[in-house]
Amino acid sequence: MELQKVQRTTLTMKEAAEYLGISYWLVNQLVRRKQIPCSKVGGKYLFRVQALDEYLENMEQQSIS
């Protein structure tokens, strides 16, 4: 019996910075200002890929409004 490998749907702060193409420092600032969606779990901030995609989409819409 094989165990299925769990696919991660969250990113660490460093991975989120790489995913968004911005610096770790900027992600940290956005978290502190509560401007980016994240969850704090066990002292670590985690970012759902889907939430980051929605965040980017919202930022794009605001830029053309």
mmCIF file as Biopython writes it, N, C-alpha, C and O atoms, coordinates in Angstrom:
data_model
#
loop_
_atom_site.group_PDB
_atom_site.id
_atom_site.type_symbol
_atom_site.label_atom_id
_atom_site.label_alt_id
_atom_site.label_comp_id
_atom_site.label_asym_id
_atom_site.label_entity_id
_atom_site.label_seq_id
_atom_site.pdbx_PDB_ins_code
_atom_site.Cartn_x
_atom_site.Cartn_y
_atom_site.Cartn_z
_atom_site.occupancy
_atom_site.B_iso_or_equiv
_atom_site.auth_seq_id
_atom_site.auth_asym_id
_atom_site.pdbx_PDB_model_num
ATOM 1   N N  . MET A ? 1  ? 0.839  -1.183 0.000   1.0 0.0 1  A 1 
ATOM 2   C CA . MET A ? 1  ? 0.000  0.000  0.000   1.0 0.0 1  A 1 
ATOM 3   C C  . MET A ? 1  ? 0.881  1.242  0.000   1.0 0.0 1  A 1 
ATOM 4   O O  . MET A ? 1  ? 1.716  1.429  0.885   1.0 0.0 1  A 1 
ATOM 5   N N  . GLU A ? 2  ? 0.679  2.091  -1.013  1.0 0.0 2  A 1 
ATOM 6   C CA . GLU A ? 2  ? 1.492  3.298  -1.127  1.0 0.0 2  A 1 
ATOM 7   C C  . GLU A ? 2  ? 0.798  4.488  -0.510  1.0 0.0 2  A 1 
ATOM 8   O O  . GLU A ? 2  ? -0.408 4.673  -0.669  1.0 0.0 2  A 1 
ATOM 9   N N  . LEU A ? 3  ? 1.561  5.286  0.187   1.0 0.0 3  A 1 
ATOM 10  C CA . LEU A ? 3  ? 1.015  6.533  0.724   1.0 0.0 3  A 1 
ATOM 11  C C  . LEU A ? 3  ? 1.097  7.606  -0.349  1.0 0.0 3  A 1 
ATOM 12  O O  . LEU A ? 3  ? 2.106  7.737  -1.043  1.0 0.0 3  A 1 
ATOM 13  N N  . GLN A ? 4  ? 0.026  8.367  -0.474  1.0 0.0 4  A 1 
ATOM 14  C CA . GLN A ? 4  ? 0.041  9.455  -1.438  1.0 0.0 4  A 1 
ATOM 15  C C  . GLN A ? 4  ? 0.851  10.607 -0.880  1.0 0.0 4  A 1 
ATOM 16  O O  . GLN A ? 4  ? 0.762  10.937 0.303   1.0 0.0 4  A 1 
ATOM 17  N N  . LYS A ? 5  ? 1.636  11.208 -1.745  1.0 0.0 5  A 1 
ATOM 18  C CA . LYS A ? 5  ? 2.428  12.357 -1.340  1.0 0.0 5  A 1 
ATOM 19  C C  . LYS A ? 5  ? 1.519  13.579 -1.256  1.0 0.0 5  A 1 
ATOM 20  O O  . LYS A ? 5  ? 0.746  13.849 -2.175  1.0 0.0 5  A 1 
ATOM 21  N N  . VAL A ? 6  ? 1.615  14.304 -0.166  1.0 0.0 6  A 1 
ATOM 22  C CA . VAL A ? 6  ? 0.795  15.490 0.038   1.0 0.0 6  A 1 
ATOM 23  C C  . VAL A ? 6  ? 1.405  16.653 -0.735  1.0 0.0 6  A 1 
ATOM 24  O O  . VAL A ? 6  ? 2.597  16.941 -0.622  1.0 0.0 6  A 1 
ATOM 25  N N  . GLN A ? 7  ? 0.567  17.307 -1.517  1.0 0.0 7  A 1 
ATOM 26  C CA . GLN A ? 7  ? 1.049  18.469 -2.263  1.0 0.0 7  A 1 
ATOM 27  C C  . GLN A ? 7  ? 0.807  19.722 -1.429  1.0 0.0 7  A 1 
ATOM 28  O O  . GLN A ? 7  ? -0.316 19.981 -0.995  1.0 0.0 7  A 1 
ATOM 29  N N  . ARG A ? 8  ? 1.846  20.481 -1.210  1.0 0.0 8  A 1 
ATOM 30  C CA . ARG A ? 8  ? 1.744  21.698 -0.412  1.0 0.0 8  A 1 
ATOM 31  C C  . ARG A ? 8  ? 0.950  22.761 -1.152  1.0 0.0 8  A 1 
ATOM 32  O O  . ARG A ? 8  ? 1.091  22.932 -2.362  1.0 0.0 8  A 1 
ATOM 33  N N  . THR A ? 9  ? 0.124  23.461 -0.418  1.0 0.0 9  A 1 
ATOM 34  C CA . THR A ? 9  ? -0.629 24.575 -0.995  1.0 0.0 9  A 1 
ATOM 35  C C  . THR A ? 9  ? -0.258 25.889 -0.315  1.0 0.0 9  A 1 
ATOM 36  O O  . THR A ? 9  ? -0.833 26.939 -0.601  1.0 0.0 9  A 1 
ATOM 37  N N  . THR A ? 10 ? 0.714  25.808 0.589   1.0 0.0 10 A 1 
ATOM 38  C CA . THR A ? 10 ? 1.158  27.011 1.283   1.0 0.0 10 A 1 
ATOM 39  C C  . THR A ? 10 ? 2.641  27.259 1.020   1.0 0.0 10 A 1 
ATOM 40  O O  . THR A ? 10 ? 3.399  26.353 0.672   1.0 0.0 10 A 1 
ATOM 41  N N  . LEU A ? 11 ? 3.016  28.503 1.197   1.0 0.0 11 A 1 
ATOM 42  C CA . LEU A ? 11 ? 4.409  28.915 1.027   1.0 0.0 11 A 1 
ATOM 43  C C  . LEU A ? 11 ? 4.888  29.603 2.292   1.0 0.0 11 A 1 
ATOM 44  O O  . LEU A ? 11 ? 4.103  30.231 3.004   1.0 0.0 11 A 1 
ATOM 45  N N  . THR A ? 12 ? 6.173  29.484 2.568   1.0 0.0 12 A 1 
ATOM 46  C CA . THR A ? 12 ? 6.780  30.245 3.658   1.0 0.0 12 A 1 
ATOM 47  C C  . THR A ? 12 ? 6.952  31.690 3.195   1.0 0.0 12 A 1 
ATOM 48  O O  . THR A ? 12 ? 6.709  32.007 2.031   1.0 0.0 12 A 1 
ATOM 49  N N  . MET A ? 13 ? 7.363  32.549 4.097   1.0 0.0 13 A 1 
ATOM 50  C CA . MET A ? 13 ? 7.551  33.951 3.728   1.0 0.0 13 A 1 
ATOM 51  C C  . MET A ? 13 ? 8.613  34.096 2.629   1.0 0.0 13 A 1 
ATOM 52  O O  . MET A ? 13 ? 8.450  34.884 1.697   1.0 0.0 13 A 1 
ATOM 53  N N  . LYS A ? 14 ? 9.679  33.341 2.749   1.0 0.0 14 A 1 
ATOM 54  C CA . LYS A ? 14 ? 10.740 33.392 1.737   1.0 0.0 14 A 1 
ATOM 55  C C  . LYS A ? 14 ? 10.223 32.903 0.385   1.0 0.0 14 A 1 
ATOM 56  O O  . LYS A ? 14 ? 10.494 33.514 -0.649  1.0 0.0 14 A 1 
ATOM 57  N N  . GLU A ? 15 ? 9.474  31.795 0.401   1.0 0.0 15 A 1 
ATOM 58  C CA . GLU A ? 15 ? 8.921  31.256 -0.841  1.0 0.0 15 A 1 
ATOM 59  C C  . GLU A ? 15 ? 7.893  32.203 -1.449  1.0 0.0 15 A 1 
ATOM 60  O O  . GLU A ? 15 ? 7.822  32.348 -2.669  1.0 0.0 15 A 1 
ATOM 61  N N  . ALA A ? 16 ? 7.093  32.851 -0.592  1.0 0.0 16 A 1 
ATOM 62  C CA . ALA A ? 16 ? 6.099  33.811 -1.077  1.0 0.0 16 A 1 
ATOM 63  C C  . ALA A ? 16 ? 6.795  34.996 -1.752  1.0 0.0 16 A 1 
ATOM 64  O O  . ALA A ? 16 ? 6.328  35.488 -2.779  1.0 0.0 16 A 1 
ATOM 65  N N  . ALA A ? 17 ? 7.897  35.447 -1.184  1.0 0.0 17 A 1 
ATOM 66  C CA . ALA A ? 17 ? 8.655  36.545 -1.780  1.0 0.0 17 A 1 
ATOM 67  C C  . ALA A ? 17 ? 9.155  36.143 -3.169  1.0 0.0 17 A 1 
ATOM 68  O O  . ALA A ? 17 ? 9.052  36.916 -4.122  1.0 0.0 17 A 1 
ATOM 69  N N  . GLU A ? 18 ? 9.690  34.946 -3.274  1.0 0.0 18 A 1 
ATOM 70  C CA . GLU A ? 18 ? 10.168 34.453 -4.566  1.0 0.0 18 A 1 
ATOM 71  C C  . GLU A ? 18 ? 9.011  34.311 -5.553  1.0 0.0 18 A 1 
ATOM 72  O O  . GLU A ? 18 ? 9.142  34.676 -6.721  1.0 0.0 18 A 1 
ATOM 73  N N  . TYR A ? 19 ? 7.886  33.784 -5.090  1.0 0.0 19 A 1 
ATOM 74  C CA . TYR A ? 19 ? 6.710  33.580 -5.935  1.0 0.0 19 A 1 
ATOM 75  C C  . TYR A ? 19 ? 6.200  34.915 -6.488  1.0 0.0 19 A 1 
ATOM 76  O O  . TYR A ? 19 ? 5.824  35.010 -7.656  1.0 0.0 19 A 1 
ATOM 77  N N  . LEU A ? 20 ? 6.193  35.948 -5.629  1.0 0.0 20 A 1 
ATOM 78  C CA . LEU A ? 20 ? 5.698  37.259 -6.042  1.0 0.0 20 A 1 
ATOM 79  C C  . LEU A ? 20 ? 6.752  38.092 -6.768  1.0 0.0 20 A 1 
ATOM 80  O O  . LEU A ? 20 ? 6.430  39.095 -7.405  1.0 0.0 20 A 1 
ATOM 81  N N  . GLY A ? 21 ? 7.998  37.674 -6.669  1.0 0.0 21 A 1 
ATOM 82  C CA . GLY A ? 21 ? 9.071  38.415 -7.320  1.0 0.0 21 A 1 
ATOM 83  C C  . GLY A ? 21 ? 9.444  39.691 -6.584  1.0 0.0 21 A 1 
ATOM 84  O O  . GLY A ? 21 ? 9.879  40.670 -7.191  1.0 0.0 21 A 1 
ATOM 85  N N  . ILE A ? 22 ? 9.268  39.668 -5.261  1.0 0.0 22 A 1 
ATOM 86  C CA . ILE A ? 22 ? 9.620  40.821 -4.432  1.0 0.0 22 A 1 
ATOM 87  C C  . ILE A ? 22 ? 10.547 40.351 -3.317  1.0 0.0 22 A 1 
ATOM 88  O O  . ILE A ? 22 ? 10.770 39.152 -3.144  1.0 0.0 22 A 1 
ATOM 89  N N  . SER A ? 23 ? 11.080 41.297 -2.569  1.0 0.0 23 A 1 
ATOM 90  C CA . SER A ? 23 ? 12.035 40.935 -1.523  1.0 0.0 23 A 1 
ATOM 91  C C  . SER A ? 23 ? 11.334 40.379 -0.286  1.0 0.0 23 A 1 
ATOM 92  O O  . SER A ? 23 ? 10.158 40.641 -0.035  1.0 0.0 23 A 1 
ATOM 93  N N  . TYR A ? 24 ? 12.088 39.615 0.460   1.0 0.0 24 A 1 
ATOM 94  C CA . TYR A ? 24 ? 11.615 39.082 1.740   1.0 0.0 24 A 1 
ATOM 95  C C  . TYR A ? 24 ? 11.219 40.236 2.650   1.0 0.0 24 A 1 
ATOM 96  O O  . TYR A ? 24 ? 10.198 40.169 3.335   1.0 0.0 24 A 1 
ATOM 97  N N  . TRP A ? 25 ? 12.026 41.297 2.659   1.0 0.0 25 A 1 
ATOM 98  C CA . TRP A ? 25 ? 11.763 42.467 3.500   1.0 0.0 25 A 1 
ATOM 99  C C  . TRP A ? 25 ? 10.403 43.067 3.175   1.0 0.0 25 A 1 
ATOM 100 O O  . TRP A ? 25 ? 9.652  43.417 4.086   1.0 0.0 25 A 1 
ATOM 101 N N  . LEU A ? 26 ? 10.071 43.193 1.884   1.0 0.0 26 A 1 
ATOM 102 C CA . LEU A ? 26 ? 8.798  43.782 1.487   1.0 0.0 26 A 1 
ATOM 103 C C  . LEU A ? 26 ? 7.629  42.894 1.906   1.0 0.0 26 A 1 
ATOM 104 O O  . LEU A ? 26 ? 6.604  43.404 2.357   1.0 0.0 26 A 1 
ATOM 105 N N  . VAL A ? 27 ? 7.763  41.588 1.766   1.0 0.0 27 A 1 
ATOM 106 C CA . VAL A ? 27 ? 6.702  40.684 2.221   1.0 0.0 27 A 1 
ATOM 107 C C  . VAL A ? 27 ? 6.507  40.864 3.722   1.0 0.0 27 A 1 
ATOM 108 O O  . VAL A ? 27 ? 5.374  40.926 4.199   1.0 0.0 27 A 1 
ATOM 109 N N  . ASN A ? 28 ? 7.593  40.946 4.458   1.0 0.0 28 A 1 
ATOM 110 C CA . ASN A ? 28 ? 7.527  41.145 5.907   1.0 0.0 28 A 1 
ATOM 111 C C  . ASN A ? 28 ? 6.780  42.444 6.234   1.0 0.0 28 A 1 
ATOM 112 O O  . ASN A ? 28 ? 5.948  42.467 7.141   1.0 0.0 28 A 1 
ATOM 113 N N  . GLN A ? 29 ? 7.069  43.506 5.510   1.0 0.0 29 A 1 
ATOM 114 C CA . GLN A ? 29 ? 6.391  44.790 5.737   1.0 0.0 29 A 1 
ATOM 115 C C  . GLN A ? 29 ? 4.899  44.687 5.412   1.0 0.0 29 A 1 
ATOM 116 O O  . GLN A ? 29 ? 4.072  45.223 6.150   1.0 0.0 29 A 1 
ATOM 117 N N  . LEU A ? 30 ? 4.547  44.015 4.330   1.0 0.0 30 A 1 
ATOM 118 C CA . LEU A ? 30 ? 3.143  43.844 3.952   1.0 0.0 30 A 1 
ATOM 119 C C  . LEU A ? 30 ? 2.386  43.039 5.004   1.0 0.0 30 A 1 
ATOM 120 O O  . LEU A ? 30 ? 1.218  43.315 5.281   1.0 0.0 30 A 1 
ATOM 121 N N  . VAL A ? 31 ? 3.051  42.045 5.588   1.0 0.0 31 A 1 
ATOM 122 C CA . VAL A ? 31 ? 2.437  41.252 6.662   1.0 0.0 31 A 1 
ATOM 123 C C  . VAL A ? 31 ? 2.208  42.135 7.882   1.0 0.0 31 A 1 
ATOM 124 O O  . VAL A ? 31 ? 1.128  42.110 8.472   1.0 0.0 31 A 1 
ATOM 125 N N  . ARG A ? 32 ? 3.204  42.908 8.260   1.0 0.0 32 A 1 
ATOM 126 C CA . ARG A ? 32 ? 3.080  43.774 9.438   1.0 0.0 32 A 1 
ATOM 127 C C  . ARG A ? 32 ? 1.957  44.791 9.278   1.0 0.0 32 A 1 
ATOM 128 O O  . ARG A ? 32 ? 1.269  45.125 10.243  1.0 0.0 32 A 1 
ATOM 129 N N  . ARG A ? 33 ? 1.775  45.285 8.042   1.0 0.0 33 A 1 
ATOM 130 C CA . ARG A ? 33 ? 0.723  46.275 7.758   1.0 0.0 33 A 1 
ATOM 131 C C  . ARG A ? 33 ? -0.623 45.620 7.459   1.0 0.0 33 A 1 
ATOM 132 O O  . ARG A ? 33 ? -1.605 46.308 7.181   1.0 0.0 33 A 1 
ATOM 133 N N  . LYS A ? 34 ? -0.665 44.286 7.517   1.0 0.0 34 A 1 
ATOM 134 C CA . LYS A ? 34 ? -1.873 43.515 7.217   1.0 0.0 34 A 1 
ATOM 135 C C  . LYS A ? 34 ? -2.406 43.830 5.815   1.0 0.0 34 A 1 
ATOM 136 O O  . LYS A ? 34 ? -3.607 44.014 5.620   1.0 0.0 34 A 1 
ATOM 137 N N  . GLN A ? 35 ? -1.485 43.887 4.844   1.0 0.0 35 A 1 
ATOM 138 C CA . GLN A ? 35 ? -1.846 44.210 3.472   1.0 0.0 35 A 1 
ATOM 139 C C  . GLN A ? 35 ? -1.768 43.008 2.539   1.0 0.0 35 A 1 
ATOM 140 O O  . GLN A ? 35 ? -2.086 43.118 1.355   1.0 0.0 35 A 1 
ATOM 141 N N  . ILE A ? 36 ? -1.349 41.869 3.064   1.0 0.0 36 A 1 
ATOM 142 C CA . ILE A ? 36 ? -1.228 40.671 2.249   1.0 0.0 36 A 1 
ATOM 143 C C  . ILE A ? 36 ? -1.842 39.504 3.030   1.0 0.0 36 A 1 
ATOM 144 O O  . ILE A ? 36 ? -1.637 39.397 4.239   1.0 0.0 36 A 1 
ATOM 145 N N  . PRO A ? 37 ? -2.593 38.627 2.349   1.0 0.0 37 A 1 
ATOM 146 C CA . PRO A ? 37 ? -3.246 37.533 3.074   1.0 0.0 37 A 1 
ATOM 147 C C  . PRO A ? 37 ? -2.255 36.464 3.536   1.0 0.0 37 A 1 
ATOM 148 O O  . PRO A ? 37 ? -1.455 35.953 2.751   1.0 0.0 37 A 1 
ATOM 149 N N  . CYS A ? 38 ? -2.328 36.142 4.821   1.0 0.0 38 A 1 
ATOM 150 C CA . CYS A ? 38 ? -1.449 35.108 5.383   1.0 0.0 38 A 1 
ATOM 151 C C  . CYS A ? 38 ? -2.066 34.557 6.657   1.0 0.0 38 A 1 
ATOM 152 O O  . CYS A ? 38 ? -3.039 35.099 7.182   1.0 0.0 38 A 1 
ATOM 153 N N  . SER A ? 39 ? -1.488 33.481 7.137   1.0 0.0 39 A 1 
ATOM 154 C CA . SER A ? 39 ? -1.899 32.875 8.407   1.0 0.0 39 A 1 
ATOM 155 C C  . SER A ? 39 ? -0.649 32.637 9.234   1.0 0.0 39 A 1 
ATOM 156 O O  . SER A ? 39 ? 0.394  32.243 8.711   1.0 0.0 39 A 1 
ATOM 157 N N  . LYS A ? 40 ? -0.765 32.878 10.527  1.0 0.0 40 A 1 
ATOM 158 C CA . LYS A ? 40 ? 0.358  32.594 11.423  1.0 0.0 40 A 1 
ATOM 159 C C  . LYS A ? 40 ? 0.089  31.260 12.093  1.0 0.0 40 A 1 
ATOM 160 O O  . LYS A ? 40 ? -0.893 31.099 12.818  1.0 0.0 40 A 1 
ATOM 161 N N  . VAL A ? 41 ? 0.972  30.307 11.843  1.0 0.0 41 A 1 
ATOM 162 C CA . VAL A ? 41 ? 0.821  28.960 12.381  1.0 0.0 41 A 1 
ATOM 163 C C  . VAL A ? 41 ? 2.122  28.583 13.085  1.0 0.0 41 A 1 
ATOM 164 O O  . VAL A ? 41 ? 3.177  28.490 12.459  1.0 0.0 41 A 1 
ATOM 165 N N  . GLY A ? 42 ? 2.029  28.373 14.372  1.0 0.0 42 A 1 
ATOM 166 C CA . GLY A ? 42 ? 3.206  27.962 15.135  1.0 0.0 42 A 1 
ATOM 167 C C  . GLY A ? 42 ? 4.364  28.926 15.039  1.0 0.0 42 A 1 
ATOM 168 O O  . GLY A ? 42 ? 5.521  28.508 15.020  1.0 0.0 42 A 1 
ATOM 169 N N  . GLY A ? 43 ? 4.071  30.208 14.979  1.0 0.0 43 A 1 
ATOM 170 C CA . GLY A ? 43 ? 5.125  31.214 14.910  1.0 0.0 43 A 1 
ATOM 171 C C  . GLY A ? 43 ? 5.639  31.486 13.508  1.0 0.0 43 A 1 
ATOM 172 O O  . GLY A ? 43 ? 6.500  32.347 13.323  1.0 0.0 43 A 1 
ATOM 173 N N  . LYS A ? 44 ? 5.124  30.762 12.513  1.0 0.0 44 A 1 
ATOM 174 C CA . LYS A ? 44 ? 5.534  30.976 11.118  1.0 0.0 44 A 1 
ATOM 175 C C  . LYS A ? 44 ? 4.366  31.544 10.339  1.0 0.0 44 A 1 
ATOM 176 O O  . LYS A ? 44 ? 3.212  31.197 10.587  1.0 0.0 44 A 1 
ATOM 177 N N  . TYR A ? 45 ? 4.671  32.412 9.404   1.0 0.0 45 A 1 
ATOM 178 C CA . TYR A ? 45 ? 3.645  32.922 8.508   1.0 0.0 45 A 1 
ATOM 179 C C  . TYR A ? 45 ? 3.591  32.034 7.272   1.0 0.0 45 A 1 
ATOM 180 O O  . TYR A ? 45 ? 4.614  31.727 6.660   1.0 0.0 45 A 1 
ATOM 181 N N  . LEU A ? 46 ? 2.373  31.627 6.920   1.0 0.0 46 A 1 
ATOM 182 C CA . LEU A ? 46 ? 2.154  30.806 5.738   1.0 0.0 46 A 1 
ATOM 183 C C  . LEU A ? 46 ? 1.220  31.535 4.779   1.0 0.0 46 A 1 
ATOM 184 O O  . LEU A ? 46 ? 0.305  32.244 5.198   1.0 0.0 46 A 1 
ATOM 185 N N  . PHE A ? 47 ? 1.464  31.351 3.507   1.0 0.0 47 A 1 
ATOM 186 C CA . PHE A ? 47 ? 0.716  32.027 2.459   1.0 0.0 47 A 1 
ATOM 187 C C  . PHE A ? 47 ? 0.135  30.977 1.521   1.0 0.0 47 A 1 
ATOM 188 O O  . PHE A ? 47 ? 0.874  30.149 0.989   1.0 0.0 47 A 1 
ATOM 189 N N  . ARG A ? 48 ? -1.181 31.000 1.312   1.0 0.0 48 A 1 
ATOM 190 C CA . ARG A ? 48 ? -1.794 30.075 0.355   1.0 0.0 48 A 1 
ATOM 191 C C  . ARG A ? 48 ? -1.544 30.612 -1.046  1.0 0.0 48 A 1 
ATOM 192 O O  . ARG A ? 48 ? -1.732 31.803 -1.298  1.0 0.0 48 A 1 
ATOM 193 N N  . VAL A ? 49 ? -1.128 29.754 -1.947  1.0 0.0 49 A 1 
ATOM 194 C CA . VAL A ? 49 ? -0.841 30.152 -3.323  1.0 0.0 49 A 1 
ATOM 195 C C  . VAL A ? 49 ? -2.085 30.779 -3.946  1.0 0.0 49 A 1 
ATOM 196 O O  . VAL A ? 49 ? -1.995 31.807 -4.618  1.0 0.0 49 A 1 
ATOM 197 N N  . GLN A ? 50 ? -3.232 30.170 -3.727  1.0 0.0 50 A 1 
ATOM 198 C CA . GLN A ? 50 ? -4.485 30.691 -4.290  1.0 0.0 50 A 1 
ATOM 199 C C  . GLN A ? 50 ? -4.767 32.100 -3.772  1.0 0.0 50 A 1 
ATOM 200 O O  . GLN A ? 50 ? -5.195 32.961 -4.541  1.0 0.0 50 A 1 
ATOM 201 N N  . ALA A ? 51 ? -4.538 32.347 -2.492  1.0 0.0 51 A 1 
ATOM 202 C CA . ALA A ? 51 ? -4.776 33.671 -1.915  1.0 0.0 51 A 1 
ATOM 203 C C  . ALA A ? 51 ? -3.806 34.703 -2.501  1.0 0.0 51 A 1 
ATOM 204 O O  . ALA A ? 51 ? -4.183 35.854 -2.721  1.0 0.0 51 A 1 
ATOM 205 N N  . LEU A ? 52 ? -2.559 34.292 -2.753  1.0 0.0 52 A 1 
ATOM 206 C CA . LEU A ? 52 ? -1.591 35.214 -3.353  1.0 0.0 52 A 1 
ATOM 207 C C  . LEU A ? 52 ? -1.985 35.545 -4.787  1.0 0.0 52 A 1 
ATOM 208 O O  . LEU A ? 52 ? -1.828 36.685 -5.224  1.0 0.0 52 A 1 
ATOM 209 N N  . ASP A ? 53 ? -2.493 34.561 -5.522  1.0 0.0 53 A 1 
ATOM 210 C CA . ASP A ? 53 ? -2.953 34.814 -6.887  1.0 0.0 53 A 1 
ATOM 211 C C  . ASP A ? 53 ? -4.125 35.795 -6.884  1.0 0.0 53 A 1 
ATOM 212 O O  . ASP A ? 53 ? -4.180 36.698 -7.718  1.0 0.0 53 A 1 
ATOM 213 N N  . GLU A ? 54 ? -5.056 35.621 -5.953  1.0 0.0 54 A 1 
ATOM 214 C CA . GLU A ? 54 ? -6.192 36.538 -5.834  1.0 0.0 54 A 1 
ATOM 215 C C  . GLU A ? 54 ? -5.719 37.934 -5.431  1.0 0.0 54 A 1 
ATOM 216 O O  . GLU A ? 54 ? -6.231 38.936 -5.931  1.0 0.0 54 A 1 
ATOM 217 N N  . TYR A ? 55 ? -4.747 37.996 -4.531  1.0 0.0 55 A 1 
ATOM 218 C CA . TYR A ? 55 ? -4.176 39.273 -4.105  1.0 0.0 55 A 1 
ATOM 219 C C  . TYR A ? 55 ? -3.575 40.005 -5.304  1.0 0.0 55 A 1 
ATOM 220 O O  . TYR A ? 55 ? -3.801 41.202 -5.479  1.0 0.0 55 A 1 
ATOM 221 N N  . LEU A ? 56 ? -2.812 39.289 -6.125  1.0 0.0 56 A 1 
ATOM 222 C CA . LEU A ? 56 ? -2.214 39.904 -7.308  1.0 0.0 56 A 1 
ATOM 223 C C  . LEU A ? 56 ? -3.286 40.392 -8.281  1.0 0.0 56 A 1 
ATOM 224 O O  . LEU A ? 56 ? -3.168 41.473 -8.857  1.0 0.0 56 A 1 
ATOM 225 N N  . GLU A ? 57 ? -4.312 39.596 -8.453  1.0 0.0 57 A 1 
ATOM 226 C CA . GLU A ? 57 ? -5.405 39.974 -9.356  1.0 0.0 57 A 1 
ATOM 227 C C  . GLU A ? 57 ? -6.089 41.250 -8.862  1.0 0.0 57 A 1 
ATOM 228 O O  . GLU A ? 57 ? -6.386 42.143 -9.654  1.0 0.0 57 A 1 
ATOM 229 N N  . ASN A ? 58 ? -6.335 41.332 -7.561  1.0 0.0 58 A 1 
ATOM 230 C CA . ASN A ? 58 ? -6.947 42.536 -6.986  1.0 0.0 58 A 1 
ATOM 231 C C  . ASN A ? 58 ? -6.048 43.752 -7.158  1.0 0.0 58 A 1 
ATOM 232 O O  . ASN A ? 58 ? -6.527 44.845 -7.460  1.0 0.0 58 A 1 
ATOM 233 N N  . MET A ? 59 ? -4.749 43.565 -6.967  1.0 0.0 59 A 1 
ATOM 234 C CA . MET A ? 59 ? -3.803 44.684 -7.127  1.0 0.0 59 A 1 
ATOM 235 C C  . MET A ? 59 ? -3.781 45.152 -8.581  1.0 0.0 59 A 1 
ATOM 236 O O  . MET A ? 59 ? -3.689 46.353 -8.837  1.0 0.0 59 A 1 
ATOM 237 N N  . GLU A ? 60 ? -3.865 44.225 -9.533  1.0 0.0 60 A 1 
ATOM 238 C CA . GLU A ? 60 ? -3.912 44.574 -10.945 1.0 0.0 60 A 1 
ATOM 239 C C  . GLU A ? 60 ? -5.162 45.378 -11.249 1.0 0.0 60 A 1 
ATOM 240 O O  . GLU A ? 60 ? -5.101 46.382 -11.958 1.0 0.0 60 A 1 
ATOM 241 N N  . GLN A ? 61 ? -6.300 44.941 -10.714 1.0 0.0 61 A 1 
ATOM 242 C CA . GLN A ? 61 ? -7.552 45.650 -10.962 1.0 0.0 61 A 1 
ATOM 243 C C  . GLN A ? 61 ? -7.511 47.057 -10.392 1.0 0.0 61 A 1 
ATOM 244 O O  . GLN A ? 61 ? -8.019 47.989 -11.015 1.0 0.0 61 A 1 
ATOM 245 N N  . GLN A ? 62 ? -6.915 47.226 -9.216  1.0 0.0 62 A 1 
ATOM 246 C CA . GLN A ? 62 ? -6.804 48.546 -8.601  1.0 0.0 62 A 1 
ATOM 247 C C  . GLN A ? 62 ? -5.905 49.457 -9.431  1.0 0.0 62 A 1 
ATOM 248 O O  . GLN A ? 62 ? -6.127 50.666 -9.486  1.0 0.0 62 A 1 
ATOM 249 N N  . SER A ? 63 ? -4.910 48.893 -10.064 1.0 0.0 63 A 1 
ATOM 250 C CA . SER A ? 63 ? -3.961 49.714 -10.830 1.0 0.0 63 A 1 
ATOM 251 C C  . SER A ? 63 ? -4.574 50.284 -12.103 1.0 0.0 63 A 1 
ATOM 252 O O  . SER A ? 63 ? -4.103 51.298 -12.618 1.0 0.0 63 A 1 
ATOM 253 N N  . ILE A ? 64 ? -5.634 49.629 -12.622 1.0 0.0 64 A 1 
ATOM 254 C CA . ILE A ? 64 ? -6.248 50.132 -13.848 1.0 0.0 64 A 1 
ATOM 255 C C  . ILE A ? 64 ? -7.571 50.868 -13.574 1.0 0.0 64 A 1 
ATOM 256 O O  . ILE A ? 64 ? -8.210 51.363 -14.503 1.0 0.0 64 A 1 
ATOM 257 N N  . SER A ? 65 ? -7.971 50.934 -12.318 1.0 0.0 65 A 1 
ATOM 258 C CA . SER A ? 65 ? -9.210 51.636 -11.970 1.0 0.0 65 A 1 
ATOM 259 C C  . SER A ? 65 ? -8.988 53.128 -11.835 1.0 0.0 65 A 1 
ATOM 260 O O  . SER A ? 65 ? -9.928 53.868 -11.546 1.0 0.0 65 A 1 
#
